[in-house]
Amino acid sequence: MDSIGVVVNPIAGMGGRVGLKGTDGKVEEARRLGAEPRAPDRAREALEALFRREADLTVYAAGGEMGARQARAAGYDPEVVSKPDGEETTAADTRVAVREFITRGVDLILFVGGDGTAVDVADVLEDEDAETPMLGVPAGVKVYSSVFGVTPTDAGRIAADFDRVEDREVNDIDEEAYREGEVRAELRAVVPVPVAEDLQSSKQLASGSVDALAEGFAREVEPDRTYVFGPGSTVGSIERELGVDPSPLGVDVWRDGEVVVRDASEDDILAVLADPVTIVVSPIGGQGFIFGRGNHQISPAVIERADEIEVVASSEKLDDLDTLRVDTDDEDVDESLRGWLRVRTGRFTTRLVEVI
């Protein structure tokens, strides 16, 4: 590989920790709630991993926080191909940059964002009838497509080392429906993506029966313990067993038979935590993430308050997963979570699964 195009959606993922479940149309609200950008740091991490392996690449980048700044921080001297039209970056700015990359004949487009950014890149490739491969650095709240590296560092390594590509799916979901608890996934494109084991599969939306698991968990809840329930249908089944109407894709906090806060942001959770604390999460089907995808509200600060983490999943879901994964934006927290973990799969049954 001789050249690469880099484009960053600097607002991707801002809505996660403040409980907005996405940033489309919610940037100002996210900022009012105290959200901080996460995409620029993840872009730099990916580019540093790339620089360690391919320092002599020709790098084309969108201007400022859309790529050039992170490329320089990683050690490159990028050629800036475009600049945002206004103070706030838009999907149109991403599309302009991608067209410039295609004109310059780059060997790979490395984008940083979520599914919405993936759609923007794929749309330009289709419009221009280009066969340029694309690879995503995961930074959004929604990551349903199979075009992303598992972590930013993985994406940088894959960009440096790949020697072939295969067609992968770009999926997107309706954020407004998502905020109301309904997942409407749509296949938007099929694009060439570098092949590597660290590329994740598209999220699987189906799950098996977890009634017995929920009943077993509910029988063991402890008085005076605070439970932080993550999103998803498996954890939701436990909440329903406890008499709670779960927020389908949000985070709920429960203690002593009462919902302390529903559909909570990171700050909401931290404000009501009282020791001891149990976090209850279920891995994303097909990907295996237990933290860092779809549950950013359960931040490193929240995780560090917990003395117990319960991972729950049906046996069918675990059958499709070799390992579990974490990506919290805090390497120390990630490292503390790695190792062998006992996952509850039924009323009395558990299975050992490695977290990597």
TACORQUI-V989783 format. One record per residue. PHI is phi in degrees with one decimal (NA if undefined). OMEGA is omega in radians with two decimals (none if undefined). Layout:
BEGIN
{{PHI & OMEGA} {PHI & OMEGA}}
END
This chain:
BEGIN
{{NA & -3.11} {-105.3 & -3.06} {-145.0 & -3.09} {-143.5 & 3.02} {-108.7 & -3.07} {-121.8 & 3.07} {-137.0 & -3.07} {-119.5 & 2.93} {-91.0 & -2.95} {-68.1 & -3.14} {-98.7 & -3.11} {-59.7 & 3.05} {81.9 & -3.09} {-64.6 & -3.07} {-80.2 & -2.99} {-64.5 & -3.03} {-68.9 & 3.13} {-91.5 & 2.97} {82.7 & -3.11} {-88.1 & 3.06} {60.3 & 3.13} {147.1 & -3.07} {-119.2 & -3.13} {-57.6 & 3.11} {70.3 & -3.03} {-127.1 & -3.03} {-63.5 & -3.10} {-64.9 & 3.10} {-63.0 & 3.12} {-60.4 & 3.14} {-66.1 & 3.11} {-60.2 & -3.14} {-83.6 & 3.07} {93.3 & -3.12} {-67.3 & 3.11} {-115.7 & 3.09} {-60.9 & 3.07} {-118.9 & -3.07} {-63.1 & -3.13} {-58.5 & 3.13} {-65.8 & -3.14} {-71.9 & 3.05} {-63.4 & 3.14} {-61.6 & 3.14} {-60.5 & 3.13} {-65.4 & -3.09} {-70.8 & 3.05} {-64.9 & 3.09} {-64.4 & 3.09} {-67.9 & -3.10} {-62.1 & 3.14} {-61.8 & -3.10} {-106.3 & -3.08} {-136.7 & -3.07} {-76.8 & -3.03} {-98.8 & 3.13} {-64.2 & 2.89} {-83.6 & -3.07} {-113.5 & 2.98} {-102.4 & -3.07} {-147.3 & 2.92} {-69.4 & -3.00} {-73.3 & 3.01} {58.9 & -3.10} {-70.4 & 3.12} {-86.2 & 3.03} {149.9 & -3.03} {-63.5 & -3.11} {-63.3 & -3.14} {-69.4 & 3.11} {-63.1 & 3.11} {-65.8 & 3.14} {-62.1 & -3.14} {-80.8 & 3.11} {120.5 & -3.13} {-86.6 & 3.01} {-116.7 & -2.97} {-74.7 & 2.96} {-92.2 & -3.10} {-80.1 & -3.05} {-103.2 & -3.11} {-163.0 & 3.07} {-134.6 & 3.12} {-58.6 & -3.14} {-70.1 & -3.07} {-129.8 & 3.14} {-67.6 & 3.09} {-96.3 & 3.11} {-78.6 & -3.09} {-134.3 & 3.05} {-60.7 & 3.12} {-61.5 & 3.11} {-63.8 & 3.08} {-61.1 & -3.10} {-64.0 & 3.11} {-61.5 & -3.14} {-62.1 & -3.12} {-63.6 & 3.10} {-61.7 & 3.11} {-64.7 & 3.11} {-61.3 & -3.12} {-63.2 & 3.12} {-59.2 & -3.12} {-85.7 & 3.04} {69.4 & -3.13} {-63.7 & 3.13} {-84.8 & -3.12} {-157.4 & 2.98} {-105.6 & 3.09} {-101.7 & -3.12} {-115.6 & -3.11} {-124.0 & -3.11} {165.7 & 3.11} {-122.3 & -3.09} {-63.5 & 3.13} {-62.2 & 3.10} {-67.6 & 3.08} {-59.7 & 3.11} {-63.1 & 3.14} {-59.6 & 3.14} {-65.7 & -3.09} {-64.3 & 3.14} {-61.5 & 3.13} {-67.6 & 3.10} {-57.7 & 3.13} {-68.7 & -3.13} {-60.7 & -3.09} {-90.5 & -3.11} {52.1 & -3.08} {-99.4 & 3.11} {-108.8 & 3.13} {-64.8 & 3.10} {-69.7 & 3.11} {-128.1 & 3.14} {-143.3 & -3.08} {-101.2 & 2.92} {-97.3 & -3.01} {-68.5 & 3.10} {-140.1 & -3.10} {-84.4 & 3.02} {-72.4 & -3.14} {-96.8 & 3.07} {-136.3 & -3.10} {-100.1 & -3.09} {-86.1 & -3.12} {-104.3 & -3.09} {-109.9 & -3.05} {-105.7 & 2.86} {-70.2 & -3.12} {-64.1 & 3.10} {-132.9 & 3.07} {-56.7 & 3.13} {-61.9 & 3.09} {-59.6 & -3.13} {-61.4 & 3.10} {-63.8 & 3.13} {-66.7 & 3.13} {-62.3 & 3.13} {-58.8 & -3.11} {-77.3 & -2.90} {-108.9 & -3.01} {-67.0 & 3.10} {-128.4 & 3.04} {-156.0 & -3.14} {-128.7 & 3.00} {-142.9 & -3.13} {-72.7 & 3.11} {-131.3 & -3.06} {-89.9 & 2.91} {-107.3 & 3.13} {-115.9 & 3.03} {-142.3 & 3.10} {-125.1 & 3.11} {-76.8 & -3.06} {-65.8 & -3.14} {-63.2 & 3.09} {-65.8 & 3.13} {-60.8 & 3.13} {-65.8 & 3.10} {-90.0 & 3.06} {96.2 & -3.13} {-117.1 & 3.11} {-96.0 & 3.07} {-116.1 & -3.11} {-88.0 & -3.13} {-136.6 & 3.03} {-72.6 & -3.06} {-104.7 & -3.12} {-168.1 & 2.97} {-123.5 & -2.96} {-132.5 & 3.06} {-75.3 & -3.08} {-135.7 & 3.06} {-54.5 & -3.10} {-92.8 & 3.05} {-163.9 & -3.12} {-62.8 & -3.07} {-83.0 & 3.00} {-75.5 & -3.09} {-92.5 & 3.07} {-78.5 & 2.99} {-62.5 & -3.14} {-64.0 & 3.07} {-88.3 & -3.03} {-94.9 & -3.09} {-95.8 & 3.06} {-147.9 & -3.11} {-84.6 & 3.12} {-68.7 & 3.13} {-127.1 & -3.09} {-58.5 & -3.12} {-66.1 & 3.10} {-58.8 & -3.11} {-62.7 & -3.14} {-63.6 & 3.13} {-63.5 & -3.13} {-64.7 & -3.07} {-62.0 & -3.13} {-69.9 & -3.05} {-106.3 & -3.13} {-63.3 & -3.06} {-104.7 & 3.03} {-64.0 & 3.10} {68.2 & 3.07} {-98.7 & 3.09} {-91.0 & 3.14} {-113.3 & 3.06} {-104.0 & -3.06} {-97.0 & 3.12} {-74.2 & -3.11} {-78.0 & 3.04} {112.1 & -3.03} {-70.8 & -3.12} {-65.9 & 3.10} {-65.4 & 3.10} {-60.0 & 3.10} {-63.9 & 3.08} {-65.4 & 3.13} {-61.1 & 3.12} {-62.2 & 3.09} {-62.5 & 3.11} {-88.1 & 3.13} {85.3 & -3.11} {-104.2 & 2.97} {-88.5 & -3.00} {-71.8 & 2.93} {-77.6 & -2.87} {-55.4 & -3.09} {-125.1 & 3.11} {-114.6 & -3.13} {-115.3 & 3.13} {-115.6 & 3.08} {-116.4 & -3.02} {-130.7 & 3.10} {-155.2 & 3.06} {52.6 & 3.07} {79.3 & -3.10} {-124.0 & 2.97} {-79.8 & -3.10} {-76.6 & 3.07} {-152.3 & -3.08} {-114.3 & 3.13} {51.6 & -2.94} {-84.9 & 2.93} {-86.4 & 3.08} {-56.7 & -3.12} {-64.1 & 3.10} {-58.6 & -3.12} {-63.3 & -3.09} {-61.4 & -3.09} {-70.9 & -3.04} {-113.4 & -3.11} {-64.0 & 3.04} {-138.5 & -3.08} {-63.7 & -0.10} {-78.3 & -3.03} {-128.9 & 3.01} {-117.9 & 3.00} {-100.6 & -3.12} {-118.4 & -3.12} {-137.7 & 3.07} {-129.0 & -3.12} {-66.8 & 3.04} {-72.8 & -3.13} {-59.6 & 3.12} {83.5 & -3.12} {-114.1 & 3.10} {90.7 & 3.14} {-70.5 & 3.01} {-105.3 & 3.01} {-139.5 & 3.05} {104.6 & 3.05} {-137.3 & 3.05} {77.8 & 3.13} {-136.5 & -3.10} {-62.7 & 3.09} {-59.4 & 3.07} {-83.7 & -2.98} {-81.9 & 3.04} {-53.8 & 3.14} {-63.7 & 3.10} {-70.6 & -3.13} {-59.5 & -3.12} {-67.5 & 3.10} {-80.4 & -3.04} {-83.2 & 3.01} {-97.6 & -3.12} {-149.0 & 3.02} {-121.5 & 3.13} {-107.6 & 3.05} {-105.2 & -3.08} {-125.3 & 3.14} {-166.2 & 3.02} {-70.4 & 3.09} {-60.3 & -3.14} {-61.8 & 3.12} {-65.8 & -3.12} {-67.5 & 3.11} {-59.2 & -3.11} {-92.5 & -3.08} {-121.5 & 3.05} {-80.8 & -3.09} {-146.0 & 2.96} {-107.4 & -3.03} {-136.0 & 3.06} {-134.6 & -3.13} {-158.5 & -2.97} {-91.2 & -3.00} {79.8 & 3.12} {-132.2 & -3.02} {-63.9 & 3.11} {-64.7 & 3.10} {-66.4 & 3.11} {-56.9 & -3.11} {-64.4 & 3.14} {-67.7 & -3.11} {-90.0 & -3.07} {-75.1 & -3.11} {123.8 & -3.10} {-85.3 & -3.05} {-128.7 & 3.10} {-90.0 & -3.10} {-100.9 & 3.09} {-77.1 & -3.11} {-116.6 & -3.12} {-162.9 & -3.11} {-59.9 & -3.11} {-125.4 & -2.98} {-98.7 & 3.06} {-138.0 & 3.08} {-142.2 & 3.06} {-80.1 & 3.12} {-134.4 & -3.12} {-85.3 & 3.01} {-97.3 & -3.10} {-118.4 & none}}
END
